[in-house]
Amino acid sequence: MTVVEPPPAEKKSMWPEVVGWMATPAVQKIAHERPDVAVEVLPQGTRIEPDGFNSARVRVHIDNSGYVSQIPEIG
């Protein structure tokens, strides 16, 4: 008898549900779901130098009140 393993779950790459959340709980959720990535919090309007896609990074953009203003995603 052969045991068939289910396919591995696809790793999450976007967190639209955290838009509107305060930064800290959003970062905690992302870090819990993807402990293999670094989470960067950036104030809205921060100038980002293009450095290419980084599969080990998630950027969380926050507004002036500390709420997530864009969908965080891998890259």
PQR file of N, CA, C, O and H, with PARSE charges and radii, in Angstrom:
ATOM      1  N   MET A   1       0.836  -1.177   0.000 -0.4000 1.5000
ATOM      2  CA  MET A   1       0.000   0.000   0.000 -0.0000 2.0000
ATOM      3  C   MET A   1       0.880   1.239   0.000  0.5500 1.7000
ATOM      4  O   MET A   1       1.777   1.365   0.833 -0.5500 1.4000
ATOM      5  N   THR A   2       0.629   2.159  -0.932 -0.4000 1.5000
ATOM      6  CA  THR A   2       1.404   3.385  -1.040 -0.0000 2.0000
ATOM      7  C   THR A   2       0.633   4.540  -0.412  0.5500 1.7000
ATOM      8  O   THR A   2      -0.548   4.747  -0.690 -0.5500 1.4000
ATOM      9  H   THR A   2      -0.100   2.056  -1.609  0.4000 1.0000
ATOM     10  N   VAL A   3       1.320   5.278   0.431 -0.4000 1.5000
ATOM     11  CA  VAL A   3       0.704   6.450   1.049 -0.0000 2.0000
ATOM     12  C   VAL A   3       1.032   7.660   0.181  0.5500 1.7000
ATOM     13  O   VAL A   3       2.198   7.926  -0.113 -0.5500 1.4000
ATOM     14  H   VAL A   3       2.280   5.110   0.657  0.4000 1.0000
ATOM     15  N   VAL A   4       0.014   8.378  -0.221 -0.4000 1.5000
ATOM     16  CA  VAL A   4       0.207   9.559  -1.062 -0.0000 2.0000
ATOM     17  C   VAL A   4       0.105  10.788  -0.181  0.5500 1.7000
ATOM     18  O   VAL A   4      -0.919  11.026   0.460 -0.5500 1.4000
ATOM     19  H   VAL A   4      -0.933   8.162   0.017  0.4000 1.0000
ATOM     20  N   GLU A   5       1.166  11.558  -0.156 -0.4000 1.5000
ATOM     21  CA  GLU A   5       1.191  12.791   0.627 -0.0000 2.0000
ATOM     22  C   GLU A   5       0.481  13.901  -0.141  0.5500 1.7000
ATOM     23  O   GLU A   5       0.592  13.972  -1.365 -0.5500 1.4000
ATOM     24  H   GLU A   5       1.997  11.365  -0.677  0.4000 1.0000
ATOM     25  N   PRO A   6      -0.249  14.769   0.561 -0.5600 1.5000
ATOM     26  CA  PRO A   6      -0.858  15.906  -0.129  0.2800 2.0000
ATOM     27  C   PRO A   6       0.222  16.874  -0.580  0.5500 1.7000
ATOM     28  O   PRO A   6       1.294  16.923   0.023 -0.5500 1.4000
ATOM     29  N   PRO A   7      -0.038  17.645  -1.630 -0.5600 1.5000
ATOM     30  CA  PRO A   7       0.971  18.608  -2.073  0.2800 2.0000
ATOM     31  C   PRO A   7       1.212  19.661  -0.995  0.5500 1.7000
ATOM     32  O   PRO A   7       0.298  19.996  -0.241 -0.5500 1.4000
ATOM     33  N   PRO A   8       2.431  20.182  -0.918 -0.5600 1.5000
ATOM     34  CA  PRO A   8       2.702  21.213   0.089  0.2800 2.0000
ATOM     35  C   PRO A   8       1.846  22.445  -0.187  0.5500 1.7000
ATOM     36  O   PRO A   8       1.589  22.798  -1.338 -0.5500 1.4000
ATOM     37  N   ALA A   9       1.418  23.081   0.878 -0.4000 1.5000
ATOM     38  CA  ALA A   9       0.606  24.292   0.724 -0.0000 2.0000
ATOM     39  C   ALA A   9       1.439  25.391   0.070  0.5500 1.7000
ATOM     40  O   ALA A   9       2.619  25.564   0.373 -0.5500 1.4000
ATOM     41  H   ALA A   9       1.627  22.794   1.813  0.4000 1.0000
ATOM     42  N   GLU A  10       0.814  26.104  -0.807 -0.4000 1.5000
ATOM     43  CA  GLU A  10       1.515  27.201  -1.462 -0.0000 2.0000
ATOM     44  C   GLU A  10       1.742  28.311  -0.441  0.5500 1.7000
ATOM     45  O   GLU A  10       0.847  28.657   0.329 -0.5500 1.4000
ATOM     46  H   GLU A  10      -0.145  25.963  -1.053  0.4000 1.0000
ATOM     47  N   LYS A  11       2.943  28.855  -0.448 -0.4000 1.5000
ATOM     48  CA  LYS A  11       3.270  29.907   0.510 -0.0000 2.0000
ATOM     49  C   LYS A  11       2.565  31.200   0.112  0.5500 1.7000
ATOM     50  O   LYS A  11       2.497  31.555  -1.064 -0.5500 1.4000
ATOM     51  H   LYS A  11       3.671  28.574  -1.074  0.4000 1.0000
ATOM     52  N   LYS A  12       2.058  31.874   1.094 -0.4000 1.5000
ATOM     53  CA  LYS A  12       1.341  33.125   0.888 -0.0000 2.0000
ATOM     54  C   LYS A  12       2.316  34.200   0.405  0.5500 1.7000
ATOM     55  O   LYS A  12       3.456  34.258   0.866 -0.5500 1.4000
ATOM     56  H   LYS A  12       2.113  31.586   2.049  0.4000 1.0000
ATOM     57  N   SER A  13       1.871  35.050  -0.522 -0.4000 1.5000
ATOM     58  CA  SER A  13       2.749  36.098  -1.047 -0.0000 2.0000
ATOM     59  C   SER A  13       2.130  37.494  -0.968  0.5500 1.7000
ATOM     60  O   SER A  13       2.814  38.479  -1.246 -0.5500 1.4000
ATOM     61  H   SER A  13       0.945  35.003  -0.897  0.4000 1.0000
ATOM     62  N   MET A  14       0.850  37.602  -0.593 -0.4000 1.5000
ATOM     63  CA  MET A  14       0.176  38.891  -0.458 -0.0000 2.0000
ATOM     64  C   MET A  14      -0.730  38.860   0.771  0.5500 1.7000
ATOM     65  O   MET A  14      -1.244  37.806   1.146 -0.5500 1.4000
ATOM     66  H   MET A  14       0.294  36.802  -0.367  0.4000 1.0000
ATOM     67  N   TRP A  15      -0.920  40.024   1.392 -0.4000 1.5000
ATOM     68  CA  TRP A  15      -1.756  40.123   2.585 -0.0000 2.0000
ATOM     69  C   TRP A  15      -2.751  41.280   2.445  0.5500 1.7000
ATOM     70  O   TRP A  15      -2.624  42.279   3.153 -0.5500 1.4000
ATOM     71  H   TRP A  15      -0.502  40.880   1.087  0.4000 1.0000
ATOM     72  N   PRO A  16      -3.731  41.168   1.552 -0.5600 1.5000
ATOM     73  CA  PRO A  16      -4.690  42.260   1.383  0.2800 2.0000
ATOM     74  C   PRO A  16      -5.545  42.493   2.630  0.5500 1.7000
ATOM     75  O   PRO A  16      -6.048  43.596   2.843 -0.5500 1.4000
ATOM     76  N   GLU A  17      -5.706  41.464   3.444 -0.4000 1.5000
ATOM     77  CA  GLU A  17      -6.555  41.582   4.628 -0.0000 2.0000
ATOM     78  C   GLU A  17      -6.001  42.533   5.680  0.5500 1.7000
ATOM     79  O   GLU A  17      -6.750  42.961   6.559 -0.5500 1.4000
ATOM     80  H   GLU A  17      -5.297  40.568   3.271  0.4000 1.0000
ATOM     81  N   VAL A  18      -4.699  42.884   5.623 -0.4000 1.5000
ATOM     82  CA  VAL A  18      -4.127  43.758   6.655 -0.0000 2.0000
ATOM     83  C   VAL A  18      -4.180  45.241   6.291  0.5500 1.7000
ATOM     84  O   VAL A  18      -3.788  46.085   7.097 -0.5500 1.4000
ATOM     85  H   VAL A  18      -4.091  42.537   4.909  0.4000 1.0000
ATOM     86  N   VAL A  19      -4.658  45.570   5.096 -0.4000 1.5000
ATOM     87  CA  VAL A  19      -4.809  46.991   4.745 -0.0000 2.0000
ATOM     88  C   VAL A  19      -5.803  47.605   5.725  0.5500 1.7000
ATOM     89  O   VAL A  19      -6.899  47.083   5.929 -0.5500 1.4000
ATOM     90  H   VAL A  19      -4.977  44.884   4.442  0.4000 1.0000
ATOM     91  N   GLY A  20      -5.401  48.717   6.324 -0.4000 1.5000
ATOM     92  CA  GLY A  20      -6.231  49.376   7.331 -0.0000 2.0000
ATOM     93  C   GLY A  20      -5.888  48.975   8.759  0.5500 1.7000
ATOM     94  O   GLY A  20      -6.374  49.591   9.707 -0.5500 1.4000
ATOM     95  H   GLY A  20      -4.510  49.141   6.158  0.4000 1.0000
ATOM     96  N   TRP A  21      -5.054  47.949   8.923 -0.4000 1.5000
ATOM     97  CA  TRP A  21      -4.609  47.539  10.255 -0.0000 2.0000
ATOM     98  C   TRP A  21      -3.482  48.457  10.716  0.5500 1.7000
ATOM     99  O   TRP A  21      -2.828  49.108   9.902 -0.5500 1.4000
ATOM    100  H   TRP A  21      -4.659  47.449   8.152  0.4000 1.0000
ATOM    101  N   MET A  22      -3.262  48.504  12.034 -0.4000 1.5000
ATOM    102  CA  MET A  22      -2.079  49.161  12.569 -0.0000 2.0000
ATOM    103  C   MET A  22      -0.861  48.332  12.150  0.5500 1.7000
ATOM    104  O   MET A  22      -0.971  47.126  11.926 -0.5500 1.4000
ATOM    105  H   MET A  22      -3.793  47.975  12.696  0.4000 1.0000
ATOM    106  N   ALA A  23       0.290  48.981  12.046 -0.4000 1.5000
ATOM    107  CA  ALA A  23       1.499  48.335  11.538 -0.0000 2.0000
ATOM    108  C   ALA A  23       1.915  47.113  12.352  0.5500 1.7000
ATOM    109  O   ALA A  23       2.222  46.071  11.774 -0.5500 1.4000
ATOM    110  H   ALA A  23       0.379  49.961  12.227  0.4000 1.0000
ATOM    111  N   THR A  24       1.931  47.219  13.676 -0.4000 1.5000
ATOM    112  CA  THR A  24       2.452  46.132  14.509 -0.0000 2.0000
ATOM    113  C   THR A  24       1.685  44.825  14.331  0.5500 1.7000
ATOM    114  O   THR A  24       2.314  43.795  14.089 -0.5500 1.4000
ATOM    115  H   THR A  24       1.681  48.066  14.145  0.4000 1.0000
ATOM    116  N   PRO A  25       0.348  44.818  14.439 -0.5600 1.5000
ATOM    117  CA  PRO A  25      -0.345  43.544  14.234  0.2800 2.0000
ATOM    118  C   PRO A  25      -0.210  43.021  12.802  0.5500 1.7000
ATOM    119  O   PRO A  25      -0.187  41.810  12.583 -0.5500 1.4000
ATOM    120  N   ALA A  26      -0.121  43.927  11.836 -0.4000 1.5000
ATOM    121  CA  ALA A  26       0.056  43.491  10.443 -0.0000 2.0000
ATOM    122  C   ALA A  26       1.401  42.795  10.281  0.5500 1.7000
ATOM    123  O   ALA A  26       1.480  41.731   9.667 -0.5500 1.4000
ATOM    124  H   ALA A  26      -0.139  44.911  12.014  0.4000 1.0000
ATOM    125  N   VAL A  27       2.442  43.382  10.820 -0.4000 1.5000
ATOM    126  CA  VAL A  27       3.788  42.793  10.741 -0.0000 2.0000
ATOM    127  C   VAL A  27       3.810  41.447  11.472  0.5500 1.7000
ATOM    128  O   VAL A  27       4.412  40.490  10.986 -0.5500 1.4000
ATOM    129  H   VAL A  27       2.378  44.247  11.318  0.4000 1.0000
ATOM    130  N   GLN A  28       3.164  41.369  12.625 -0.4000 1.5000
ATOM    131  CA  GLN A  28       3.131  40.117  13.378 -0.0000 2.0000
ATOM    132  C   GLN A  28       2.434  39.014  12.579  0.5500 1.7000
ATOM    133  O   GLN A  28       2.899  37.875  12.567 -0.5500 1.4000
ATOM    134  H   GLN A  28       2.674  42.146  13.020  0.4000 1.0000
ATOM    135  N   LYS A  29       1.330  39.338  11.916 -0.4000 1.5000
ATOM    136  CA  LYS A  29       0.607  38.353  11.113 -0.0000 2.0000
ATOM    137  C   LYS A  29       1.478  37.853   9.965  0.5500 1.7000
ATOM    138  O   LYS A  29       1.570  36.650   9.723 -0.5500 1.4000
ATOM    139  H   LYS A  29       0.951  40.264  11.925  0.4000 1.0000
ATOM    140  N   ILE A  30       2.114  38.784   9.262 -0.4000 1.5000
ATOM    141  CA  ILE A  30       2.966  38.407   8.126 -0.0000 2.0000
ATOM    142  C   ILE A  30       4.129  37.546   8.608  0.5500 1.7000
ATOM    143  O   ILE A  30       4.431  36.512   8.014 -0.5500 1.4000
ATOM    144  H   ILE A  30       2.039  39.762   9.458  0.4000 1.0000
ATOM    145  N   ALA A  31       4.777  37.975   9.683 -0.4000 1.5000
ATOM    146  CA  ALA A  31       5.923  37.229  10.214 -0.0000 2.0000
ATOM    147  C   ALA A  31       5.501  35.844  10.701  0.5500 1.7000
ATOM    148  O   ALA A  31       6.268  34.888  10.582 -0.5500 1.4000
ATOM    149  H   ALA A  31       4.531  38.816  10.166  0.4000 1.0000
ATOM    150  N   HIS A  32       4.292  35.728  11.247 -0.4000 1.5000
ATOM    151  CA  HIS A  32       3.801  34.421  11.706 -0.0000 2.0000
ATOM    152  C   HIS A  32       3.544  33.500  10.514  0.5500 1.7000
ATOM    153  O   HIS A  32       3.886  32.318  10.547 -0.5500 1.4000
ATOM    154  H   HIS A  32       3.669  36.504  11.344  0.4000 1.0000
ATOM    155  N   GLU A  33       2.938  34.054   9.460 -0.4000 1.5000
ATOM    156  CA  GLU A  33       2.600  33.239   8.295 -0.0000 2.0000
ATOM    157  C   GLU A  33       3.796  32.951   7.396  0.5500 1.7000
ATOM    158  O   GLU A  33       3.827  31.931   6.708 -0.5500 1.4000
ATOM    159  H   GLU A  33       2.660  35.015   9.433  0.4000 1.0000
ATOM    160  N   ARG A  34       4.777  33.843   7.399 -0.4000 1.5000
ATOM    161  CA  ARG A  34       5.973  33.657   6.558 -0.0000 2.0000
ATOM    162  C   ARG A  34       7.225  34.015   7.363  0.5500 1.7000
ATOM    163  O   ARG A  34       7.836  35.057   7.129 -0.5500 1.4000
ATOM    164  H   ARG A  34       4.752  34.672   7.958  0.4000 1.0000
ATOM    165  N   PRO A  35       7.604  33.160   8.302 -0.5600 1.5000
ATOM    166  CA  PRO A  35       8.796  33.447   9.115  0.2800 2.0000
ATOM    167  C   PRO A  35      10.086  33.458   8.300  0.5500 1.7000
ATOM    168  O   PRO A  35      11.138  33.846   8.807 -0.5500 1.4000
ATOM    169  N   ASP A  36      10.010  33.034   7.041 -0.4000 1.5000
ATOM    170  CA  ASP A  36      11.191  32.975   6.184 -0.0000 2.0000
ATOM    171  C   ASP A  36      11.474  34.292   5.461  0.5500 1.7000
ATOM    172  O   ASP A  36      12.428  34.369   4.688 -0.5500 1.4000
ATOM    173  H   ASP A  36       9.155  32.718   6.629  0.4000 1.0000
ATOM    174  N   VAL A  37      10.666  35.330   5.695 -0.4000 1.5000
ATOM    175  CA  VAL A  37      10.893  36.617   5.024 -0.0000 2.0000
ATOM    176  C   VAL A  37      11.145  37.725   6.035  0.5500 1.7000
ATOM    177  O   VAL A  37      10.704  37.651   7.182 -0.5500 1.4000
ATOM    178  H   VAL A  37       9.890  35.268   6.324  0.4000 1.0000
ATOM    179  N   ALA A  38      11.858  38.748   5.596 -0.4000 1.5000
ATOM    180  CA  ALA A  38      12.076  39.947   6.412 -0.0000 2.0000
ATOM    181  C   ALA A  38      10.944  40.926   6.099  0.5500 1.7000
ATOM    182  O   ALA A  38      10.600  41.135   4.936 -0.5500 1.4000
ATOM    183  H   ALA A  38      12.217  38.808   4.664  0.4000 1.0000
ATOM    184  N   VAL A  39      10.375  41.517   7.132 -0.4000 1.5000
ATOM    185  CA  VAL A  39       9.293  42.474   6.955 -0.0000 2.0000
ATOM    186  C   VAL A  39       9.838  43.874   7.229  0.5500 1.7000
ATOM    187  O   VAL A  39      10.377  44.142   8.303 -0.5500 1.4000
ATOM    188  H   VAL A  39      10.654  41.348   8.077  0.4000 1.0000
ATOM    189  N   GLU A  40       9.691  44.765   6.245 -0.4000 1.5000
ATOM    190  CA  GLU A  40      10.143  46.154   6.377 -0.0000 2.0000
ATOM    191  C   GLU A  40       8.915  47.054   6.469  0.5500 1.7000
ATOM    192  O   GLU A  40       7.982  46.913   5.678 -0.5500 1.4000
ATOM    193  H   GLU A  40       9.253  44.548   5.372  0.4000 1.0000
ATOM    194  N   VAL A  41       8.908  47.977   7.429 -0.4000 1.5000
ATOM    195  CA  VAL A  41       7.826  48.949   7.556 -0.0000 2.0000
ATOM    196  C   VAL A  41       8.340  50.276   7.030  0.5500 1.7000
ATOM    197  O   VAL A  41       9.371  50.781   7.474 -0.5500 1.4000
ATOM    198  H   VAL A  41       9.665  48.092   8.072  0.4000 1.0000
ATOM    199  N   LEU A  42       7.601  50.838   6.070 -0.4000 1.5000
ATOM    200  CA  LEU A  42       8.009  52.092   5.438 -0.0000 2.0000
ATOM    201  C   LEU A  42       6.886  53.118   5.503  0.5500 1.7000
ATOM    202  O   LEU A  42       5.743  52.807   5.166 -0.5500 1.4000
ATOM    203  H   LEU A  42       6.763  50.428   5.710  0.4000 1.0000
ATOM    204  N   PRO A  43       7.200  54.341   5.933 -0.5600 1.5000
ATOM    205  CA  PRO A  43       6.184  55.387   5.913  0.2800 2.0000
ATOM    206  C   PRO A  43       5.768  55.698   4.474  0.5500 1.7000
ATOM    207  O   PRO A  43       6.575  55.633   3.547 -0.5500 1.4000
ATOM    208  N   GLN A  44       4.490  56.037   4.318 -0.4000 1.5000
ATOM    209  CA  GLN A  44       3.969  56.391   3.007 -0.0000 2.0000
ATOM    210  C   GLN A  44       4.817  57.508   2.405  0.5500 1.7000
ATOM    211  O   GLN A  44       5.167  58.472   3.086 -0.5500 1.4000
ATOM    212  H   GLN A  44       3.835  56.091   5.072  0.4000 1.0000
ATOM    213  N   GLY A  45       5.140  57.369   1.136 -0.4000 1.5000
ATOM    214  CA  GLY A  45       5.930  58.381   0.445 -0.0000 2.0000
ATOM    215  C   GLY A  45       7.427  58.164   0.526  0.5500 1.7000
ATOM    216  O   GLY A  45       8.195  58.940  -0.044 -0.5500 1.4000
ATOM    217  H   GLY A  45       4.856  56.586   0.583  0.4000 1.0000
ATOM    218  N   THR A  46       7.858  57.116   1.228 -0.4000 1.5000
ATOM    219  CA  THR A  46       9.289  56.819   1.309 -0.0000 2.0000
ATOM    220  C   THR A  46       9.812  56.509  -0.090  0.5500 1.7000
ATOM    221  O   THR A  46       9.239  55.695  -0.812 -0.5500 1.4000
ATOM    222  H   THR A  46       7.234  56.486   1.690  0.4000 1.0000
ATOM    223  N   ARG A  47      10.884  57.154  -0.453 -0.4000 1.5000
ATOM    224  CA  ARG A  47      11.491  56.905  -1.759 -0.0000 2.0000
ATOM    225  C   ARG A  47      12.287  55.608  -1.670  0.5500 1.7000
ATOM    226  O   ARG A  47      13.157  55.450  -0.813 -0.5500 1.4000
ATOM    227  H   ARG A  47      11.350  57.816   0.134  0.4000 1.0000
ATOM    228  N   ILE A  48      11.973  54.696  -2.566 -0.4000 1.5000
ATOM    229  CA  ILE A  48      12.638  53.393  -2.568 -0.0000 2.0000
ATOM    230  C   ILE A  48      13.467  53.277  -3.833  0.5500 1.7000
ATOM    231  O   ILE A  48      12.954  53.395  -4.946 -0.5500 1.4000
ATOM    232  H   ILE A  48      11.267  54.824  -3.262  0.4000 1.0000
ATOM    233  N   GLU A  49      14.744  53.046  -3.646 -0.4000 1.5000
ATOM    234  CA  GLU A  49      15.628  52.830  -4.786 -0.0000 2.0000
ATOM    235  C   GLU A  49      15.313  51.460  -5.382  0.5500 1.7000
ATOM    236  O   GLU A  49      15.207  50.476  -4.649 -0.5500 1.4000
ATOM    237  H   GLU A  49      15.161  52.950  -2.742  0.4000 1.0000
ATOM    238  N   PRO A  50      15.164  51.389  -6.690 -0.5600 1.5000
ATOM    239  CA  PRO A  50      14.892  50.078  -7.290  0.2800 2.0000
ATOM    240  C   PRO A  50      16.069  49.126  -7.070  0.5500 1.7000
ATOM    241  O   PRO A  50      17.195  49.392  -7.490 -0.5500 1.4000
ATOM    242  N   ASP A  51      15.778  48.026  -6.409 -0.4000 1.5000
ATOM    243  CA  ASP A  51      16.845  47.051  -6.167 -0.0000 2.0000
ATOM    244  C   ASP A  51      16.418  45.657  -6.611  0.5500 1.7000
ATOM    245  O   ASP A  51      17.031  44.657  -6.234 -0.5500 1.4000
ATOM    246  H   ASP A  51      14.863  47.810  -6.068  0.4000 1.0000
ATOM    247  N   GLY A  52      15.366  45.603  -7.411 -0.4000 1.5000
ATOM    248  CA  GLY A  52      14.931  44.322  -7.948 -0.0000 2.0000
ATOM    249  C   GLY A  52      14.038  43.554  -6.998  0.5500 1.7000
ATOM    250  O   GLY A  52      13.863  43.922  -5.837 -0.5500 1.4000
ATOM    251  H   GLY A  52      14.869  46.415  -7.717  0.4000 1.0000
ATOM    252  N   PHE A  53      13.489  42.500  -7.510 -0.4000 1.5000
ATOM    253  CA  PHE A  53      12.603  41.629  -6.748 -0.0000 2.0000
ATOM    254  C   PHE A  53      13.411  40.873  -5.706  0.5500 1.7000
ATOM    255  O   PHE A  53      14.496  40.370  -5.995 -0.5500 1.4000
ATOM    256  H   PHE A  53      13.631  42.200  -8.453  0.4000 1.0000
ATOM    257  N   ASN A  54      12.880  40.794  -4.498 -0.4000 1.5000
ATOM    258  CA  ASN A  54      13.539  40.057  -3.424 -0.0000 2.0000
ATOM    259  C   ASN A  54      12.507  39.123  -2.793  0.5500 1.7000
ATOM    260  O   ASN A  54      11.607  39.576  -2.085 -0.5500 1.4000
ATOM    261  H   ASN A  54      11.998  41.202  -4.263  0.4000 1.0000
ATOM    262  N   SER A  55      12.638  37.839  -3.046 -0.4000 1.5000
ATOM    263  CA  SER A  55      11.664  36.858  -2.560 -0.0000 2.0000
ATOM    264  C   SER A  55      11.740  36.639  -1.045  0.5500 1.7000
ATOM    265  O   SER A  55      10.944  35.883  -0.489 -0.5500 1.4000
ATOM    266  H   SER A  55      13.370  37.471  -3.621  0.4000 1.0000
ATOM    267  N   ALA A  56      12.679  37.287  -0.389 -0.4000 1.5000
ATOM    268  CA  ALA A  56      12.821  37.153   1.060 -0.0000 2.0000
ATOM    269  C   ALA A  56      12.437  38.442   1.782  0.5500 1.7000
ATOM    270  O   ALA A  56      12.871  38.682   2.909 -0.5500 1.4000
ATOM    271  H   ALA A  56      13.326  37.901  -0.841  0.4000 1.0000
ATOM    272  N   ARG A  57      11.609  39.284   1.117 -0.4000 1.5000
ATOM    273  CA  ARG A  57      11.252  40.578   1.707 -0.0000 2.0000
ATOM    274  C   ARG A  57       9.767  40.868   1.475  0.5500 1.7000
ATOM    275  O   ARG A  57       9.203  40.554   0.427 -0.5500 1.4000
ATOM    276  H   ARG A  57      11.257  39.089   0.202  0.4000 1.0000
ATOM    277  N   VAL A  58       9.156  41.482   2.499 -0.4000 1.5000
ATOM    278  CA  VAL A  58       7.813  42.048   2.386 -0.0000 2.0000
ATOM    279  C   VAL A  58       7.902  43.473   2.902  0.5500 1.7000
ATOM    280  O   VAL A  58       8.391  43.715   4.006 -0.5500 1.4000
ATOM    281  H   VAL A  58       9.614  41.737   3.351  0.4000 1.0000
ATOM    282  N   ARG A  59       7.427  44.415   2.099 -0.4000 1.5000
ATOM    283  CA  ARG A  59       7.398  45.815   2.534 -0.0000 2.0000
ATOM    284  C   ARG A  59       5.979  46.180   2.939  0.5500 1.7000
ATOM    285  O   ARG A  59       5.023  45.929   2.205 -0.5500 1.4000
ATOM    286  H   ARG A  59       7.030  44.219   1.202  0.4000 1.0000
ATOM    287  N   VAL A  60       5.860  46.779   4.121 -0.4000 1.5000
ATOM    288  CA  VAL A  60       4.574  47.217   4.643 -0.0000 2.0000
ATOM    289  C   VAL A  60       4.593  48.741   4.644  0.5500 1.7000
ATOM    290  O   VAL A  60       5.349  49.359   5.394 -0.5500 1.4000
ATOM    291  H   VAL A  60       6.637  46.983   4.717  0.4000 1.0000
ATOM    292  N   HIS A  61       3.763  49.337   3.807 -0.4000 1.5000
ATOM    293  CA  HIS A  61       3.678  50.795   3.716 -0.0000 2.0000
ATOM    294  C   HIS A  61       2.586  51.282   4.656  0.5500 1.7000
ATOM    295  O   HIS A  61       1.463  50.778   4.641 -0.5500 1.4000
ATOM    296  H   HIS A  61       3.149  48.835   3.199  0.4000 1.0000
ATOM    297  N   ILE A  62       2.939  52.282   5.483 -0.4000 1.5000
ATOM    298  CA  ILE A  62       1.965  52.810   6.444 -0.0000 2.0000
ATOM    299  C   ILE A  62       1.717  54.292   6.193  0.5500 1.7000
ATOM    300  O   ILE A  62       2.576  55.006   5.676 -0.5500 1.4000
ATOM    301  H   ILE A  62       3.852  52.691   5.494  0.4000 1.0000
ATOM    302  N   ASP A  63       0.508  54.739   6.576 -0.4000 1.5000
ATOM    303  CA  ASP A  63       0.169  56.154   6.433 -0.0000 2.0000
ATOM    304  C   ASP A  63       0.686  56.925   7.652  0.5500 1.7000
ATOM    305  O   ASP A  63       1.355  56.358   8.516 -0.5500 1.4000
ATOM    306  H   ASP A  63      -0.190  54.159   6.995  0.4000 1.0000
ATOM    307  N   ASN A  64       0.371  58.210   7.712 -0.4000 1.5000
ATOM    308  CA  ASN A  64       0.868  59.067   8.803 -0.0000 2.0000
ATOM    309  C   ASN A  64       0.324  58.671  10.174  0.5500 1.7000
ATOM    310  O   ASN A  64       0.884  59.058  11.200 -0.5500 1.4000
ATOM    311  H   ASN A  64      -0.173  58.671   7.010  0.4000 1.0000
ATOM    312  N   SER A  65      -0.758  57.905  10.195 -0.4000 1.5000
ATOM    313  CA  SER A  65      -1.345  57.462  11.464 -0.0000 2.0000
ATOM    314  C   SER A  65      -0.863  56.073  11.877  0.5500 1.7000
ATOM    315  O   SER A  65      -1.242  55.581  12.940 -0.5500 1.4000
ATOM    316  H   SER A  65      -1.213  57.591   9.361  0.4000 1.0000
ATOM    317  N   GLY A  66      -0.030  55.433  11.050 -0.4000 1.5000
ATOM    318  CA  GLY A  66       0.514  54.124  11.389 -0.0000 2.0000
ATOM    319  C   GLY A  66      -0.312  52.961  10.892  0.5500 1.7000
ATOM    320  O   GLY A  66      -0.105  51.825  11.321 -0.5500 1.4000
ATOM    321  H   GLY A  66       0.278  55.833  10.186  0.4000 1.0000
ATOM    322  N   TYR A  67      -1.254  53.229   9.986 -0.4000 1.5000
ATOM    323  CA  TYR A  67      -2.092  52.169   9.423 -0.0000 2.0000
ATOM    324  C   TYR A  67      -1.541  51.717   8.072  0.5500 1.7000
ATOM    325  O   TYR A  67      -1.011  52.525   7.309 -0.5500 1.4000
ATOM    326  H   TYR A  67      -1.422  54.151   9.638  0.4000 1.0000
ATOM    327  N   VAL A  68      -1.667  50.430   7.784 -0.4000 1.5000
ATOM    328  CA  VAL A  68      -1.201  49.873   6.509 -0.0000 2.0000
ATOM    329  C   VAL A  68      -2.024  50.510   5.382  0.5500 1.7000
ATOM    330  O   VAL A  68      -3.255  50.493   5.402 -0.5500 1.4000
ATOM    331  H   VAL A  68      -2.098  49.773   8.403  0.4000 1.0000
ATOM    332  N   SER A  69      -1.307  51.073   4.396 -0.4000 1.5000
ATOM    333  CA  SER A  69      -1.977  51.836   3.342 -0.0000 2.0000
ATOM    334  C   SER A  69      -1.953  51.152   1.980  0.5500 1.7000
ATOM    335  O   SER A  69      -2.656  51.577   1.063 -0.5500 1.4000
ATOM    336  H   SER A  69      -0.307  51.086   4.379  0.4000 1.0000
ATOM    337  N   GLN A  70      -1.150  50.095   1.838 -0.4000 1.5000
ATOM    338  CA  GLN A  70      -1.069  49.347   0.576 -0.0000 2.0000
ATOM    339  C   GLN A  70      -1.005  47.860   0.906  0.5500 1.7000
ATOM    340  O   GLN A  70      -0.651  47.470   2.018 -0.5500 1.4000
ATOM    341  H   GLN A  70      -0.579  49.749   2.583  0.4000 1.0000
ATOM    342  N   ILE A  71      -1.353  47.044  -0.076 -0.4000 1.5000
ATOM    343  CA  ILE A  71      -1.297  45.597   0.131 -0.0000 2.0000
ATOM    344  C   ILE A  71       0.171  45.162   0.239  0.5500 1.7000
ATOM    345  O   ILE A  71       0.935  45.321  -0.713 -0.5500 1.4000
ATOM    346  H   ILE A  71      -1.641  47.361  -0.980  0.4000 1.0000
ATOM    347  N   PRO A  72       0.566  44.614   1.394 -0.5600 1.5000
ATOM    348  CA  PRO A  72       1.925  44.085   1.515  0.2800 2.0000
ATOM    349  C   PRO A  72       2.069  42.836   0.640  0.5500 1.7000
ATOM    350  O   PRO A  72       1.174  41.992   0.585 -0.5500 1.4000
ATOM    351  N   GLU A  73       3.206  42.738  -0.036 -0.4000 1.5000
ATOM    352  CA  GLU A  73       3.456  41.558  -0.857 -0.0000 2.0000
ATOM    353  C   GLU A  73       4.937  41.267  -0.931  0.5500 1.7000
ATOM    354  O   GLU A  73       5.776  42.140  -0.709 -0.5500 1.4000
ATOM    355  H   GLU A  73       3.933  43.424   0.009  0.4000 1.0000
ATOM    356  N   ILE A  74       5.242  40.010  -1.250 -0.4000 1.5000
ATOM    357  CA  ILE A  74       6.631  39.585  -1.413 -0.0000 2.0000
ATOM    358  C   ILE A  74       7.261  40.396  -2.546  0.5500 1.7000
ATOM    359  O   ILE A  74       6.622  40.657  -3.565 -0.5500 1.4000
ATOM    360  H   ILE A  74       4.561  39.301  -1.430  0.4000 1.0000
ATOM    361  N   GLY A  75       8.483  40.779  -2.360 -0.4000 1.5000
ATOM    362  CA  GLY A  75       9.185  41.462  -3.426 -0.0000 2.0000
ATOM    363  C   GLY A  75      10.097  42.484  -2.912  0.5500 1.7000
ATOM    364  O   GLY A  75      10.771  43.157  -3.691 -0.5500 1.4000
ATOM    365  H   GLY A  75       9.002  40.567  -1.532  0.4000 1.0000
TER
END
